[in-house]
């Protein structure tokens, strides 16, 4: 769990100067949070790692123009990862599903994260992309309402309102799934 | 951090594998090292450069026009003045003629170079002739009178030389005296031809004392040749060393020798080529 806020302040200037040490430090602080968020969005850990890497490469390009403190830097990275996830989701929607029967058997390799916690991912997929991002940013990556607003391009009251609706919906799905499992077990 | 309401989501928190981190950081470092370094100095994009140039031009053009307004031929800003005149002419058609006349007046007052005055006078005549402004014509006429007067005044007073009316393209001029009258021995130097600049390289015969100081003649002829070209006192062929008794020559005598001892062919066109040769 990354520390939201001030822990990146000392590296913001180094990022602007494209300091390798600054990039290493920022990566060490936020990479796991970014990967967790992306994995929750894509349900694909390998794709999530690629999105995180792409976000840092984009930061290298945009570093000289970056303005802001550590919180802004953190929000910038999450926003980049979110856009990367959206691109990947759109790419998947355009790409037809390949029938696994046509593939050689050795090519069907379970991707990491794909088959972990299927009930949880199934519940998340009942949410819209926006709601899923709000829930993941809040409860997995631990961003504040203000930071979520920067990432999502929303004002803070709107973040709280939308987040509350998403949480209610997710809670309902999870509780319904638990009741069903309990009934099946009984 | 409110994850209490959703403890189920805590399982989604993950940590990247060390090899994944190393791979990512290696890519990032490679990208940093291959990224173009920012230039330390102030750098303009091409759009800003064009905008800045346009703004600078908009600011500097009036300033340059104002600064060049009083420029005279030979000044650094004078080409700018001439360059902007067609633009100003859209507003004031007489501006070019007025500029030329004013420049001439200032140059005359400063006793400027005769070459510049000559060139400017040609421009002024053309410019004044293109507009119908009597005042400018009068001012130009006054300027021409001053130039003529000065051309006359340049003749040294010690030599009360006659004026020799020499056509622009004429054979070597001789006096109206008999053919032998031009011989130096008779005390009358022959009138110099317009192309006498060649004569200073021709040594006179040893038996005939040079009555004409050749270099002096050359200089005088060169000066007059210039003024004659533009019509500024060109009618006077000044010979510094000519005796005071030199008669006025109205017409060139083609049958007379150009000068004693001059046996070469001159470049000047002649009516009768044989008459140009010394006996």
Interface residues (C-beta under 8 A of the other chain):
Chain A: X1 X4 X18 X20 X23 X24 X27 X28 X31 X32 X35 X36 X39 X40 X45 X49 X52 X53 X56 X57 X60 X61 X64 X113 X116 X117 X120 X135 X136 X138 X139 X140 X142 X167 X170 X171 X174
Chain B: X1 X2 X3 X5 X6 X8 X9 X10 X11 X12 X13 X14 X15 X16 X20 X21 X23 X24 X25 X27 X28 X29 X31 X32 X35 X38
